[in-house]
C-alpha cells in the first residue's frame, strides 16, 4: 500500500484528468482485482481546477466484513471469556483454582456458574442440555458419532413452590444438573463392573473441557463412573493420567533444581494434543447398497480400480467440489464451538481426506475429536454423503489413521519436548525425552495395547502406518547425543541448529528447516516441539492412547526423580536412564523387512494382533504402572481388558456373518446368472465353472468354523484371529477373483471404482 501511494503521488497529472487512488482499506491481495486509475470527464478549455483538487483521493467508507466462519468462531463455546462475562472475574479465579487442585466448589460458586451458564445458553438458542460422556466403545465397531453418548434434557423443572395439584413447570437450570447426572451403566461396555441389578452410573462435569452448544443442545463434557466411583469410560483415565503428568512433572522439575524464572514459577504440567483425522467420503446412495459398509464400516469384498493411488495424484490435489463444500460446513461448525480447525486436504487414496485443528489441552482436544466425528456424520447425511472412519475401508489402498501430536509442558512456558532457548529449557528437553524413552521401553506393551482393536490390525505395519513394534524416533542427531551422554558427555552438548534448505533459484529464498528430519515409518517420531503418536486408529477415541502416553511419561519422570532424590547428579541420572532404555530408540526405516528381526534382537515385543496386545496388557507390569500412576485400580484393569475382548470378538463375528450373508443372498445368485450366459458356449466360461462353486464351498467351511468358537473370551479372540481371519482372507480372494470374471452388470454391489470416484463428478 505504501508503494502504491508513492506511485500515485509520482504520477504526472495530465490536463483534464485526475487520478483516483484506492482507499487505504483496499490494498492489494492475490486473487483480488487490482486498483484501477479512474478517468474523470475532461474539463473544458478555459475552466480551471486547482492541483489540490486533482490530487485529492476519492475514498469510500470501509465495509464491515461479511459473516463467515471466522467472524462466527467461538460464538457457541463457554470459554473463560464467556465465564468472566456471565459469572464475574472472582468466580473465574475460584473456578480455575478448583480445576487445578481438584477442590470442590462451594455452593455459592456452583450457583453462580450454573446461573451464568444458563443465561449464556439461552441467549445463544439452547433449549436443552446434555451430559456428554465417552463409553468404552473402543474402535472398529464404533462408526462416526457413536463414540460419544448423551441424552438431551430440556431446561425445565416443576415449580415446586406451587400448591397446584398439577404443578406448573418453568424454564430453569438448577445448579446440581450442571455438575452431576445419573443414568444406566449396565447397557454400556463396562467389563462386568455393572449389571442389570447393579446398574447405577453417574456423570460429572469435566471442568477442564469447555461447555458448548450444538444444534440447540448445550453439551457438558463429563466423566462416567459407577455407583462406587469405578471408571467405565475413556475420559476418566485421561484425566487421571493428566494429574499424574502434572504431579510427576512438577516433582521432576523440583528435583532437577532449576532456578530459572519459568522453572520456579511452574505449578502445573499439562499434556497437549493436536490430532490429524483421516477419513473417506463416499456417496450415501452407494454406501446403503453395501451391507459390509453398513454393518462393519469396511468393505469385505472388492477389487481395486485400475487407477487408484499409484501416481500420488490425489495427495494434496483439489478437493472435489461437493466434498469441499461439506468439509467447509464441518469446519465452520467446529470453529463456532471453539475448535481451531486449521487444515483440510486430500489424502493419498482416492476419496480420502484429512482435517486437523491447532493443539490444545488433552482433555478438551480429545473431546473435540469426538464431536468432529459426530458433526462429520450428521452433516454428511444432509448432503447425501457418508464419512468412513474405519482404519481400512478399502483393501489395497491406504487406510485411515488419527495421528496424535502430543506434548507436555508447564503452565509457565517450559515445553519438555522443545530444545529451548536457555540452559534450563535445554536440560528439560533432554530430561523429558529420557523420561519418554524409559516409559516406552519399560511399558512397551501398554503403549501398543492403547491402539489395539480389530480395525487397526488391518492398518499397522501395512506400509502406510508404523509397525506394531513401538519405538522412539528422536532424530539422528539426538540419537548420537544420547550415545554421547551415555559415554559421559554433557547434557547441553546437543546443538538444535536448524538446517538451511536452498531451492537454488532467485525467486525463492532459502528457509530454515526443522532441527531433525521427519520419519513417517516410526510410531513415535519427533516433530520439533512434540512427538507424533502415529499408530492411533482413526475410528477410536484418542483419549485412551493419550492417557497411556501421559502414563508412561509420568512413570519415566518418576524414575528419574528417584535417582535425583537419592543424590545422583542430573547428568548421571539422565545418562543412566538412557542406558537402561537405549534399545527403544530407533532412527531407521520401520517399514523394512529387517526391522522386526532387529527389534526382536533388541528385546522389543512385536504384538501384531489385538489378542496378543490384550494378553500383554493383562500382565503384571502394565497393571502395576496404571495403578502406581493412579490411572486404573485392579478392578478397572480387568474390566478394561474384558471390554477390549468384547469389542474385538463382536467386530469379528459381525464381519463373518455379513460375509456369509452377502455370498448367499447376492453373490450366489449372480454366479448362477453369469454361468447361464455360457450354457450354449461352455468353452467360453473359462474358470467360472470351477471358481464359483469353490466360493460357495469355502463359505460353507467358514460357516462351520464360526460355530466352533470357544466360549472363553480370550480363547475366542485368539481363535477368531488365528483361525477364522485367515479363512476370511481366503474367501475374499476367491470372491474378488470372481469379480474379475463376472459380467459387470451382474456384480451385486457398487464397485470400488464407483464408490471412490462417482462423487468427484
WORA-V456553 format. One line per field, one symbol per residue. psi: psi as a letter, one per 30 degrees, with the letter a starting at -180 (. if undefined). burial: b if it has 24 or more other ideal C-beta (glycine too) atoms within 12 Angstrom, else e. A space follows every 10 residues. Layout:
psi->???
burial->???
This chain:
psi->eeeeeeeeff kkjkkfllkj kllffdakkk fkklllkkkk kkkkkfklkl eeeefkljlk kkkkkkkafe fgkgfgkiae eeeeefflee eeeeeeeeee fgkkkleeee eeeeeeeeee eefggkfllk jjlilifbad fjkbfgflkl kkkkillljf fkgkejklll klikeffefk lkakffglkf ggfllefifk lkkkkjffkk klkkhgkjkj klljllfggk khafeeeeee eeeeeeefee eeeeffgkgl eeeefkfkkl klkjljkllk klkeeeefgj eeeeefflkf lkkklejdge ghfejglkkk eeeeeeeeee eeeeeeggji kfkklkaelk gklklllkla keeeeeeeee feeeeeeeee efgglkkjfk fiekkflkak likjjklkll ffgkjfgkfl fleeeeeeee eeeeeeeeee eeheeeeeff gjleefffek ghgflllfkj lkjfkeeeee eeeeeefgll fgfkjikklk jjfglefklk lkalellkjf fkfilkhegl kjjffkkffl kgeeeeeeee eeeeeeeeee eeeefffkle eeeeeeeeef geffkkgajf flffeeeeee ffgkkiigle eeeeeeefle eeeeeeeefg elleeeeeee eeeeeeeeee eeeeeeeeee eeeefeeeee eeeeeffgff iffffbfefe eeeeeeeeee eeeeeffgkl ekeeeeeeee efeeeeeeee eeeeeeeeef ekkeffkflk leeeeffegf .
burial->eeeeeeebee eeeeeeebbe bbeeebeeee eeeebeeeee eeeeeeeeee eeebeeeeee eeeeeeeebe eebbbbbbbb ebbeebbeee bbebbbeebe eeeebeeebb ebbbbbbbbb bbebebebbb bbbbbbbbbb bbbbbbbbbb eebebeeeee eeeeeeeeee ebbbbebbbe bebbbeebbb bbbbeeeeeb bbbbbbbbbb bbbbbebbbb bbbbbbeeeb bbbbbbbbbb bbbbbbbbbb bbbebbebeb ebbeebebbb bbbbbbbbbb bbbbebbebb bbbbbbbbbb bbbbeeebbe eeebeeeebb eebbebbebb bbbbbbbbbb bebbbbbbbb bbbbbbbebb bbbbbbbbbb bbbbbbbbbb eebebbbbbb bbbbbbbbbb bbbbbbbbbb bbebbbbbbb eeebbbbbbb bbbbbbbbbb bbbbbbbbbb bbbbbbbbbb bbebbbbbbb bbbbbebbbe bbeebbeeee bbebebeeee eeeeeeeeee eeebbbbebe bbbbbbbbbb bbbbbbbbbb bbbbbbbbbb bbbbbbbbbb bebbeeeeeb bebbbbbbbb bbbbbbbbeb eeeebbeebe ebebbbbbbb bbbbbbbbbe bbbebbebbb bbbebbbbbb bbbbbbbbbb bbbbbbbbbb bbbeebbbeb beebbeeeee eeeeeeebee bbeebbebbe bbeebbeebe eebbebbbbb bebbbebbee bbbbbbbbbe bbeeebbbbb bbbbbbbbbb e
